[in-house]
Amino acid sequence: MQYISTRGSAPKIGFQDVLLAGLARDGGLYVPEQWPKLRSGAQTATKQYAIRAAEVMSPFVGQEIDAKVFEVICVEAYSNFRDPEVAKLVEIGDGEYLLELFHGPTLAFKDIALQLVGKLFDHVLKRRGERVMIVGATSGDTGGAAFDGVASCSNVDIVMLYPQDRVSDVQRRQMTTLTSPNVHAVAIDGTFDDCQDLVKAMFNDRKFRDSQQLSAVNSINWVRVMAQVVYYVTALEKLGERAVFSVPTGNFGNVLAGWIAKQMGASIEGFVVASNRNDILTRFFESKQMLANEVVPTLSPSMDIQVSSNFERLIFEINDRDGAATAKQLTDFRMTKKLTVSEDGYKKWIEGVFVGRRCDDRQTMATMQQVFKESGMLIDPHTAVGLAAARQSAGVDYPKDVPMITLATAHPAKFPDAVRKATGQTPKLPAHLADLMGRAERSVSLPNDLTAVQSFVANCRR
Ligand SMILES: *Cc1c(COP(=O)(O)O)cnc(C)c1O
């Protein structure tokens, strides 16, 4: 399998290079040359998650990693999940399901991709005799999940920038209490956007990028999207019938993975794209026009995003894979904050497949409360946005008798304040993190200044 850039001018590359590159040199995102078809093997519904994962992902990996070796990598990646099912399908009402994706080490669905990405980096870099410096910005969940994924890689160093005082205590501690010498959390005196701008500036500095061998694991990295395709497939195989998925959405990575599963032949009826008050996608699905606003903080901070970077992969498809047209549309969007898709493109790719639904903080709280009353279950605010959207949509956008699966993207203990406020209950951290709040922290603070950050990064290379 070869990969092409959504902006059409970067050369085709294979799986290993896509893994290490993250972003294409032309500023685009890598996508496979074609969408492979799913093959249902023997007893797929009861197969171990890691084994089915290796089967589902194998066409994307192609010949670049031996199939047996890849299977072993998958088994290792999913060996430290607290639930053996990894992605656990739970019925909470009549035809209403949660797909629990938070049983990994850092309690958010991002572990499912980043545990695998860490193992793959280790494997590919060892084979090539190379090392990399991963730099990234995090608004909370990516930092901890990326650290945990690469903490044991001897050929990877990682620096994550986060906005000082704007991530939750649990999120910060998941980054600052690790003792591995290769992980570095840096508090930046600025916002998440400032952090992201610093990372972009480091990548745009070609000399710095090459001399430090910079690499990225943010959600535009193809391998993260690929790993997320799997749980849509396994959930449907367990359910045994068609379903709608409601997906709490920020960068559009998770819901895009579902759309890819559908392209591959998974029996998905459609998607509810769930947003909080940062509802650029909801407005797009209503008006066929993307219009960026200011970001407002909400109870579901990992979805506080206005420009969903992974949406570019869908735009590329809507443009019939015309890279030049996609590049133009996205450069214009940066300037004008406006993007429109054609009537035909909308009909062919969006209508009947995606609907957008939004949910404000008041509804988020009410949904957490409602679920606790109905079933005694605690859900996190991101999951609550997804479930509220699902409940708005069932019987309106989709027939009521089609099962609705909401992706539960974080463990409630990751957002204890919101959960406590809504339900009066304090969710408990799982045993491996029970002493998190008492562990010693190790973090550096830096000004919002490129030179300061670059010299810090250069000093972290071992
Ligand atoms: C990252 C994140 C999301 C958003 O996922 P995208 O792939 O960016 O759409 C939703 N919920 C939680 C808990 C997250 O950490």
The ligand as a MOL file (V3000), in Angstrom:
LIG
                    3D

  0  0  0     0  0            999 V3000
M  V30 BEGIN CTAB
M  V30 COUNTS 15 15 0 0 0
M  V30 BEGIN ATOM
M  V30 1 C -9.2700 13.8640 21.7720 0
M  V30 2 C -10.5860 13.6400 22.4270 0
M  V30 3 C -11.8140 13.8020 21.7290 0
M  V30 4 C -11.8750 14.3050 20.3080 0
M  V30 5 O -11.4150 13.3580 19.3820 0
M  V30 6 P -11.0560 13.7920 17.8620 0
M  V30 7 O -10.4330 12.5850 17.2740 0
M  V30 8 O -10.0930 14.9350 17.9930 0
M  V30 9 O -12.3170 14.1960 17.2100 0
M  V30 10 C -12.9830 13.4890 22.3900 0
M  V30 11 N -12.9790 13.0600 23.6770 0
M  V30 12 C -11.8330 12.8990 24.3850 0
M  V30 13 C -11.9120 12.4470 25.7940 0
M  V30 14 C -10.6000 13.1740 23.7910 0
M  V30 15 O -9.4670 13.0170 24.5000 0
M  V30 END ATOM
M  V30 BEGIN BOND
M  V30 1 1 1 2
M  V30 2 1 2 3
M  V30 3 2 2 14
M  V30 4 1 3 4
M  V30 5 2 3 10
M  V30 6 1 4 5
M  V30 7 1 5 6
M  V30 8 2 6 7
M  V30 9 1 6 8
M  V30 10 1 6 9
M  V30 11 1 10 11
M  V30 12 2 11 12
M  V30 13 1 12 13
M  V30 14 1 12 14
M  V30 15 1 14 15
M  V30 END BOND
M  V30 END CTAB
M  END
